[in-house]
Amino acid sequence: MLRRRKKDFLKQVKSEALQIHNFLKQKTGLDIFVKPILVFSGYASMSFGLRPIDGVYVIGKSFLHEFFDKDPVADFSRFKIEEALKEL
């Protein structure tokens, strides 16, 4: 019998956010906290909110605009971030 390994999505998202943080710091010199976000597109039976679970924001796609409007990136660093992310 095959056992399915349980994936720790919250741990994975936090790890990837840290990798993006380190990449941006190296490329831009900006020490920016990257918020880990896990977005679900089609789980109507789940309830979502804008409070983090173990440091990760778990939201439904309908909350994306509200999430980004709540805490916008400062304009002075937005260009540097966009340019650095184009390399990925």
N, C-alpha and C positions, 0 to 999 in steps of 0.2 A: 504494500500500500504506500502510495506517495503522500508525503506530508507537505502541505503548502506552508511556505515560510511566511509568517506574518510580517508585513512591512511596517516600519515605524515612519509614517509619513511626516509627522511633526519633526522628528529628528532629522530627516532628510531635508526638509524645507529650511530648517535652521542652519544646517551645514552649508547648503547652497547659498543662503543669504550671507553667511560669513565669507564664502569664497568671492562673492560679488563685492562685498565690502573691501576685502584685501586687494582685489583687482583695481577697484576705483581709487583706493589709497595709493597704490603703486603708480597708476597712470596719471592721476590728477593731483596728488598730494592732499586731497580732501579726506578728512577722517569722518566719514558719513555713516551713520547707523542705517543699515538696510533692514527694513521691516520684513520679516518672513510672512508671506501670505500664501495661503492655500485656497484656491478658488474652485468651487464646484459649479458645473454648468447645468446639471439636470436632475437634481435630487429634491423634488418638491416636498417629500415627506420629512426632510431634515429641517431643523430650524437654525438659522444663522443670525449672527449679530456682529457688532463691531468691537467686541471685547475679545482680547487674545486668550487662547487656550495654551497654557504652558509656553507663553511667549510667541505663539504663532496666531496670526489672524486667520481664522477659517470662515470664509464668507461665500455666499452664493453670488453668481454673476450679476444679479440685480443690485447688489450693494457696491459694485465697483466704483461708480461715479461718486457716490456718497463717501466712500472710503478715501478716494484721492482728493476730493474737495475738502475733506476734514483737515488734512495736513499737507498742504502743497510744498513742493521743493522750492527753496529760495531761488529767485531768478538769476542771481549772480553765479550760482553753481550749476544751474540746469544745463547750460551750453557745454560746460566741461564734461558733465556726466554723459550727455547725449553723444558727444564726440568719442569718448572712451568706449561706450557700449557698442558703437558701430563696428569696433574691432572684433566683437564676439560673433 
